Amino acid sequence: MQIIVNCVILIDDQLVLLQKPRRGWWVAPGGKVEPSETWVEAVRREFWEETGLTVSGLHLRGIHRIWIGEGENRKDRIIAQFSASTATGTLLSESKEGILDKVGLEKWENLPMDDGDRIMIRHTLDSMRNNSSAICFGKFVYTEDHALITWEISDCDVPVGAESTSGAGGDIHWTHGLA
């Protein structure tokens, strides 16, 4: 199982995002956890490598299980999503991972993006806005071509299992209550 960390941060009410060249999708900066690292060490390192910024005030916002494909070739991942309250340094315009930008809160959801990433970032931003200390737990199932099939994520403001947000099929639905 591969463990990936990423980080959501707002600078001047704008979301720091990275556009990966492979699909042209925008993501929260982050990457793979090395065997000798904690998740916090990995998110600090990855964020700095990809953006040139040093983050602090980290808060774990979500732990999400990801399955891509089926059978023997199925990829199994965990994404640990953090938020940061501050960043120091100068934001790079480009890194070896892609193009960087700060995107307004009214525009980020219209960018080309993996549907699961959009859902995770939306939950993290809601949690940040509500000053919630709860951690979201999610599961996302994708086709081999990385199209989201189904997803489920706990409501960040209530205990896990009490209520959930979920979607299925080709359309992503944002609803509250049991699926």
C-alpha positions as CSV (number, residue, x, y, z in Angstrom):
1,M,0.0,0.0,0.0
2,Q,1.3,3.4,-1.0
3,I,0.9,6.3,1.5
4,I,0.6,9.8,0.1
5,V,0.3,13.1,1.9
6,N,-0.8,16.5,0.7
7,C,-1.5,19.9,2.1
8,V,-4.2,22.5,1.6
9,I,-3.3,26.1,2.4
10,L,-4.9,29.4,1.8
11,I,-2.6,32.4,1.2
12,D,-4.4,35.7,0.8
13,D,-7.7,33.8,0.6
14,Q,-6.3,31.8,-2.4
15,L,-5.7,28.1,-2.6
16,V,-2.2,27.0,-3.5
17,L,-2.5,24.3,-6.2
18,L,-0.1,22.4,-8.5
19,Q,-1.0,21.5,-12.1
20,K,0.5,18.1,-13.0
21,P,1.6,17.9,-16.6
22,R,0.5,14.2,-17.2
23,R,-3.3,14.9,-17.3
24,G,-3.3,18.7,-16.7
25,W,-5.1,18.2,-13.4
26,W,-4.7,20.5,-10.5
27,V,-3.9,19.0,-7.1
28,A,-3.0,20.0,-3.6
29,P,0.8,19.8,-3.4
30,G,2.2,16.6,-1.8
31,G,3.6,13.2,-2.5
32,K,4.8,9.8,-1.3
33,V,5.9,9.1,2.3
34,E,9.4,7.7,2.4
35,P,10.0,4.7,4.6
36,S,12.0,6.7,7.2
37,E,9.5,9.5,7.5
38,T,6.4,10.3,9.6
39,W,3.4,11.7,7.7
40,V,4.2,15.2,9.1
41,E,7.8,15.1,8.0
42,A,6.7,13.9,4.6
43,V,4.1,16.6,4.1
44,R,6.6,19.3,5.1
45,R,9.3,17.9,2.7
46,E,6.9,17.3,-0.2
47,F,5.3,20.7,0.1
48,W,8.6,22.5,0.2
49,E,10.0,20.5,-2.7
50,E,7.0,21.2,-4.9
51,T,6.2,24.8,-3.9
52,G,9.3,26.4,-2.3
53,L,7.2,27.1,0.8
54,T,7.8,25.9,4.4
55,V,4.4,25.1,6.0
56,S,3.6,25.2,9.7
57,G,0.5,24.9,11.8
58,L,-0.3,21.6,10.3
59,H,-3.6,19.9,11.0
60,L,-4.6,16.4,9.8
61,R,-8.0,16.9,8.0
62,G,-8.6,13.5,6.3
63,I,-7.5,10.0,5.9
64,H,-8.8,8.5,2.6
65,R,-8.5,5.0,1.2
66,I,-8.2,4.9,-2.6
67,W,-8.6,1.8,-4.8
68,I,-7.7,2.2,-8.5
69,G,-8.6,-0.6,-11.0
70,E,-9.5,-4.2,-10.3
71,G,-7.9,-7.6,-9.8
72,E,-4.1,-8.2,-9.6
73,N,-3.3,-4.7,-10.9
74,R,-5.5,-2.9,-8.4
75,K,-3.6,0.0,-6.7
76,D,-4.2,0.5,-3.0
77,R,-3.4,3.9,-1.5
78,I,-4.0,6.0,1.5
79,I,-4.1,9.8,1.2
80,A,-3.4,11.7,4.4
81,Q,-4.7,15.3,3.8
82,F,-3.4,18.1,5.9
83,S,-4.1,21.8,6.1
84,A,-1.5,24.4,7.1
85,S,-2.2,27.7,8.8
86,T,1.0,29.5,7.6
87,A,3.7,29.3,5.0
88,T,7.0,31.1,4.7
89,G,9.2,31.5,1.6
90,T,8.5,32.4,-2.0
91,L,6.0,30.4,-4.0
92,L,7.7,28.9,-7.1
93,S,5.9,29.5,-10.4
94,E,7.0,26.0,-11.5
95,S,8.7,23.0,-10.0
96,K,9.8,19.6,-11.4
97,E,6.2,18.4,-10.6
98,G,4.4,21.1,-12.6
99,I,3.0,24.6,-12.6
100,L,2.1,26.3,-9.3
101,D,-0.5,29.0,-8.8
102,K,-2.7,30.6,-6.1
103,V,-6.4,30.2,-7.1
104,G,-9.3,32.2,-5.8
105,L,-11.9,30.3,-3.8
106,E,-14.6,31.2,-6.3
107,K,-12.5,29.6,-9.2
108,W,-10.8,26.5,-7.9
109,E,-13.7,24.1,-8.4
110,N,-13.9,24.9,-12.1
111,L,-10.3,23.8,-12.7
112,P,-9.6,20.4,-14.4
113,M,-9.2,18.0,-11.4
114,D,-9.6,14.5,-10.3
115,D,-13.2,14.2,-8.9
116,G,-12.0,12.5,-5.7
117,D,-9.4,15.2,-5.1
118,R,-12.1,17.9,-5.5
119,I,-14.3,16.2,-2.9
120,M,-11.4,15.8,-0.4
121,I,-10.3,19.5,-0.9
122,R,-13.9,20.7,-0.5
123,H,-14.2,18.8,2.8
124,T,-10.9,20.2,4.0
125,L,-11.9,23.8,3.1
126,D,-15.2,23.3,4.9
127,S,-13.4,21.9,8.0
128,M,-11.0,24.9,7.9
129,R,-13.9,27.4,7.6
130,N,-15.7,25.8,10.5
131,N,-12.6,25.6,12.6
132,S,-13.3,21.9,13.1
133,S,-10.9,19.5,14.7
134,A,-12.6,16.4,13.3
135,I,-10.8,14.2,10.9
136,C,-12.7,12.9,7.8
137,F,-12.4,9.3,6.8
138,G,-13.2,8.4,3.2
139,K,-13.0,5.7,0.6
140,F,-12.8,6.2,-3.2
141,V,-13.0,3.6,-5.9
142,Y,-11.7,4.4,-9.4
143,T,-11.6,2.6,-12.8
144,E,-8.1,1.7,-14.1
145,D,-8.4,5.0,-16.2
146,H,-8.8,6.9,-13.0
147,A,-12.5,7.7,-13.4
148,L,-14.3,7.9,-10.0
149,I,-16.9,5.1,-9.6
150,T,-18.0,5.4,-6.0
151,W,-17.0,7.3,-2.9
152,E,-18.0,7.8,0.7
153,I,-16.7,10.2,3.2
154,S,-17.6,10.8,6.8
155,D,-19.1,14.1,7.7
156,C,-16.3,16.1,9.3
157,D,-18.4,17.6,12.0
158,V,-19.9,14.4,13.5
159,P,-18.3,11.1,14.7
160,V,-17.5,8.6,12.0
161,G,-20.5,6.3,11.3
162,A,-23.1,8.7,12.6
163,E,-23.7,10.3,9.2
164,S,-21.9,10.2,5.9
165,T,-21.6,12.0,2.6
166,S,-21.4,9.7,-0.5
167,G,-21.8,9.5,-4.2
168,A,-21.9,6.7,-6.8
169,G,-21.9,6.4,-10.6
170,G,-20.7,8.8,-13.2
171,D,-22.1,11.9,-11.5
172,I,-20.8,13.3,-8.3
173,H,-23.5,14.1,-5.8
174,W,-22.9,16.2,-2.8
175,T,-25.6,15.2,-0.3
176,H,-25.8,14.9,3.5
177,G,-27.2,11.9,5.3
178,L,-26.8,8.2,4.9
179,A,-26.2,6.9,1.4
